[in-house]
């Protein structure tokens, strides 16, 4: 499946990559970033679960691929 990055994810990646922030702030940003990634992944999979066969065909995803994706826990890409 195609993954996209929203603005808040790109911003979190930028701040996590900076070396000038305090270590504790870096850890907090990493935790916040991972929470956003997991939430985004869970929401995307919920939306995928609501699609019917015709809609899946429109986006180029087979039913088997959709079922495989839906079986994954939110923490697994």
C-alpha positions as CSV (number, residue, x, y, z in Angstrom):
1,X,0.0,0.0,0.0
2,X,1.1,3.5,-0.6
3,X,2.0,5.4,2.5
4,X,1.8,9.2,2.7
5,X,3.2,11.6,5.2
6,X,1.1,14.3,6.6
7,X,2.5,17.7,7.6
8,X,2.6,16.8,11.3
9,X,4.6,13.6,10.6
10,X,7.1,15.5,8.4
11,X,7.5,18.2,11.1
12,X,8.1,15.6,13.8
13,X,10.7,13.9,11.7
14,X,12.4,17.2,11.2
15,X,12.6,18.0,14.9
16,X,13.6,14.5,15.8
17,X,16.6,14.7,13.4
18,X,17.9,17.9,15.0
19,X,20.9,17.6,17.3
20,X,20.3,20.9,19.1
21,X,17.3,19.9,21.2
22,X,17.7,18.6,24.7
23,X,17.8,14.8,25.0
24,X,14.5,14.5,27.0
25,X,12.7,16.7,24.4
26,X,14.1,14.4,21.7
27,X,12.7,11.3,23.4
28,X,9.3,13.0,23.9
29,X,9.2,13.9,20.2
30,X,10.0,10.4,19.2
31,X,7.2,9.0,21.4
32,X,4.8,11.6,20.0
33,X,5.9,10.8,16.5
34,X,5.5,7.1,17.0
35,X,2.0,7.7,18.5
36,X,1.0,9.7,15.4
37,X,2.3,7.0,13.0
38,X,0.4,4.3,14.9
39,X,-2.8,6.3,15.0
40,X,-2.6,7.2,11.4
41,X,-2.0,3.5,10.5
42,X,-5.0,2.4,12.6
43,X,-7.3,5.0,11.1
44,X,-6.2,4.1,7.6
45,X,-6.9,0.4,8.2
46,X,-10.3,1.2,9.7
47,X,-11.1,3.2,6.5
48,X,-9.8,0.3,4.4
49,X,-12.2,-2.1,6.2
50,X,-15.2,0.0,5.2
51,X,-14.5,-0.2,1.5
52,X,-16.5,-2.6,-0.7
53,X,-15.1,-4.6,-3.6
54,X,-15.8,-1.9,-6.2
55,X,-14.1,0.7,-4.1
56,X,-11.1,-1.6,-3.6
57,X,-10.9,-2.1,-7.3
58,X,-11.0,1.6,-7.9
59,X,-7.9,2.1,-5.7
60,X,-6.1,-1.0,-7.1
61,X,-6.2,-3.2,-4.0
62,X,-7.4,-6.8,-4.2
63,X,-9.6,-8.2,-1.5
64,X,-6.8,-10.6,-0.5
65,X,-4.4,-7.7,-0.1
66,X,-6.9,-5.7,2.0
67,X,-7.6,-8.7,4.3
68,X,-3.8,-9.2,4.7
69,X,-3.4,-5.5,5.6
70,X,-6.4,-5.6,8.0
71,X,-4.9,-8.6,9.9
72,X,-1.8,-6.6,10.9
73,X,-1.7,-4.9,14.3
74,X,-1.3,-1.1,14.3
75,X,2.3,-1.3,15.2
76,X,3.3,-3.3,12.2
77,X,3.9,-1.6,8.8
